Amino acid sequence: MRGSVRALFLSGLLLVSACDGTVEPPDWRDVEVRPDQFALLPCGIADERPCTLIIAGGKRLLFGAPAGIARTIRQDDLRQLDAVILFSLDAADLEGLDEIRNLSWHAGRSEALPVIGPAGIAEIVTALNKAFEQSDARYVVEHGIPTGGYDAAILTARSGVADERVFDTGDLTVSNTLDGFRIDYRTGGLVRTAWLRICGARDEVMLVDPEVDRVVAVTCQSDFGDYQWPLTVPIFVENEAP
């Protein structure tokens, strides 16, 4: 089943707790994204904070790290994470960072994981690495060293100021804007863009770029942008091949 068909089918599924009748978000972990596609996947948790796993050209970027996020991401994606990018240093936006650190390492991440965020992120990352020194050693004693090695457990930090490119692999770039993040994916001579806007962004501002072939905007406002936080269905920004 191709990704968009699977997404359409799964979007109608809701898991209802038998205990209290509360509605939980669908599990999107079996949605397939091909290496040539550009997709935004829901974080799969009942949280309204901005959060999405972006897969583009085989790279994986997690935007936002609310509590519980790591257990909604499949092992292969955790192992291959290229970076975590934080919208803010508010507790609700980074409470899941320790989960991402530990579970991605256990899954076999091969190198230190970059965490990109506002000024102050270096102190948070340093504190997290220090806090888990003992548990890292204990995990190795009890389970052996994960595939990526002992040093792969750590996080590294990089601050990203407004109007700065914070991630760049040539085909995939992320720029920090005053309103959130702009993600550009270049393939086959085309540019596809996702615009992840923070809550409280200037709703009258539209992204207009003649070099971009398609733009998808995600915002907090239902009357602005193509989608609204929290995401509830996968978004394929790069059209599927026939």
C-alpha positions in Angstrom: 0.0 0.0 0.0 1.5 3.3 -1.0 2.1 6.0 1.7 -0.8 8.3 0.9 -3.2 5.4 0.6 -2.1 4.1 4.0 -2.4 7.6 5.5 -5.9 8.0 4.2 -6.9 4.6 5.6 -5.2 5.2 9.0 -6.6 8.8 9.4 -10.0 7.3 10.1 -8.7 5.1 12.9 -9.0 6.2 16.5 -7.8 4.1 19.4 -10.2 4.4 22.4 -9.0 3.4 25.8 -11.2 0.7 27.4 -10.4 2.1 30.8 -11.7 5.7 30.7 -13.0 6.2 27.2 -10.4 8.8 26.3 -9.4 9.1 22.7 -5.7 8.4 21.8 -4.0 9.4 18.6 -3.5 6.8 15.8 -0.2 5.0 15.6 1.6 6.2 12.4 4.7 4.1 12.8 3.9 1.8 9.9 3.6 4.6 7.3 6.3 4.1 4.7 8.3 7.0 3.4 10.6 6.3 0.4 14.1 7.8 0.2 13.0 10.1 -2.6 10.0 11.5 -0.6 9.5 14.5 1.7 7.0 13.8 4.5 5.9 15.2 7.8 4.7 12.6 10.3 2.6 13.2 13.3 4.3 12.7 16.7 1.6 10.4 17.8 0.9 11.8 21.2 -2.1 13.6 22.7 -0.2 16.9 22.9 -1.0 20.2 21.2 2.6 21.4 21.2 4.3 21.8 17.7 5.9 18.5 16.9 6.7 16.4 13.8 9.2 13.9 12.4 10.3 15.1 9.0 11.8 12.5 6.6 13.3 13.9 3.4 15.8 12.3 1.1 16.5 9.7 3.7 17.3 12.2 6.4 15.3 12.3 9.6 14.7 15.5 11.7 12.6 15.6 14.8 11.0 19.0 15.4 9.9 19.4 19.1 10.5 16.9 21.9 7.4 16.7 24.1 7.1 14.0 26.8 6.4 10.6 25.4 7.6 11.3 21.9 10.4 8.7 21.7 8.0 5.7 22.2 5.9 6.8 19.2 8.9 6.7 16.8 9.9 3.3 15.4 13.3 1.9 16.1 14.7 2.4 12.5 13.8 6.1 12.7 15.3 6.6 16.1 18.5 4.9 15.0 18.8 7.1 12.0 17.9 10.5 13.5 20.0 13.3 12.1 19.1 16.0 14.5 16.5 17.2 17.0 15.4 20.8 16.5 13.6 22.5 19.4 11.0 25.3 18.9 11.7 26.7 22.4 13.2 25.8 25.8 9.8 25.6 27.4 9.5 22.4 29.5 6.6 21.2 27.3 8.8 21.4 24.2 11.8 19.4 25.5 10.6 17.1 28.2 11.0 14.2 25.9 14.6 15.0 25.0 16.0 12.5 27.5 13.8 9.8 26.1 15.1 10.6 22.6 18.7 10.6 23.8 18.5 7.2 25.5 16.1 5.2 23.3 17.8 6.3 20.0 21.2 5.2 21.5 19.7 1.9 22.6 18.3 1.5 19.1 21.8 1.7 17.7 22.4 5.4 16.8 25.9 5.5 15.4 27.1 8.9 16.5 26.4 11.8 18.9 23.0 13.4 18.2 22.9 17.1 17.4 20.3 19.1 19.3 19.5 22.6 17.8 17.7 25.1 19.8 17.6 28.7 21.2 20.4 30.2 23.3 20.7 28.1 26.5 20.5 24.7 24.8 24.1 24.0 25.5 23.6 24.1 29.2 20.6 21.8 29.0 22.4 19.3 26.8 25.4 19.3 29.0 23.3 18.7 32.1 21.4 15.8 30.4 24.6 14.1 29.4 26.0 14.4 32.9 22.8 13.2 34.5 22.9 9.9 32.5 26.6 9.0 32.8 25.9 6.4 35.5 22.9 5.0 33.8 24.8 4.8 30.5 27.5 2.7 32.2 24.9 0.5 33.9 23.1 -0.1 30.6 26.4 -1.3 29.0 27.1 -3.6 32.0 23.6 -5.1 31.8 22.9 -5.2 28.1 26.3 -4.7 26.3 27.4 -1.7 24.3 24.8 -0.7 21.6 25.7 -1.1 18.0 26.8 2.6 17.6 29.3 2.5 20.5 29.5 4.0 24.0 30.2 7.5 22.8 27.2 7.6 20.6 25.0 8.1 23.7 25.8 11.8 24.0 24.0 14.8 22.7 25.7 17.8 21.2 24.3 21.3 21.2 24.1 24.0 18.6 22.2 27.3 19.0 20.3 28.6 16.1 19.4 32.3 15.9 16.7 33.9 13.7 17.5 34.2 9.9 20.2 31.5 10.2 20.5 28.2 8.4 20.8 25.6 11.2 20.9 22.4 9.2 22.3 21.8 5.7 23.1 18.7 3.7 22.9 20.3 0.3 19.5 18.8 -0.7 17.9 19.4 2.7 18.2 22.7 4.6 16.5 24.2 7.7 16.4 27.9 8.3 15.4 29.5 11.6 12.9 32.3 11.0 11.2 34.7 13.3 8.0 32.6 13.0 9.5 29.1 13.3 11.4 27.0 10.8 11.6 26.7 7.0 12.6 23.3 5.6 13.6 23.2 1.9 14.1 19.9 0.1 15.7 20.1 -3.4 15.4 17.1 -5.7 15.1 16.7 -9.5 15.5 20.5 -10.0 12.4 21.2 -7.8 12.2 22.8 -4.4 9.6 21.7 -1.9 9.1 23.7 1.3 7.6 23.0 4.7 7.0 26.0 6.9 6.6 25.1 10.6 5.2 28.1 12.4 5.3 28.6 16.2 2.2 29.6 18.1 1.8 33.4 18.3 3.4 33.8 14.8 2.5 36.7 12.7 -0.5 35.3 10.8 -0.5 38.0 8.2 2.9 36.9 6.9 2.9 34.5 4.0 5.8 32.6 2.6 6.3 33.7 -1.1 9.3 32.5 -2.9 9.3 32.2 -6.7 12.0 29.4 -6.6 9.8 27.2 -4.5 7.5 24.8 -6.4 5.3 23.8 -3.5 4.8 25.2 0.1 3.1 23.5 3.0 2.5 25.6 6.1 1.7 24.3 9.6 0.4 26.8 12.1 -1.6 27.1 15.3 -4.3 29.1 13.6 -7.0 27.1 11.8 -7.7 30.0 9.3 -4.1 30.3 8.2 -1.8 27.7 6.6 -2.6 24.3 5.2 -2.5 22.3 8.4 -2.8 23.0 12.1 -0.9 21.8 15.2 -1.1 19.1 16.3 -0.7 17.1 13.1 -3.1 14.2 12.9 -2.3 12.8 9.5 1.0 12.3 7.6 1.7 15.1 5.0 3.6 14.2 1.8 5.1 17.5 0.6 7.0 15.8 -2.2 4.4 14.2 -4.5 4.6 10.4 -4.9 5.8 8.9 -8.1 3.1 7.3 -10.2 
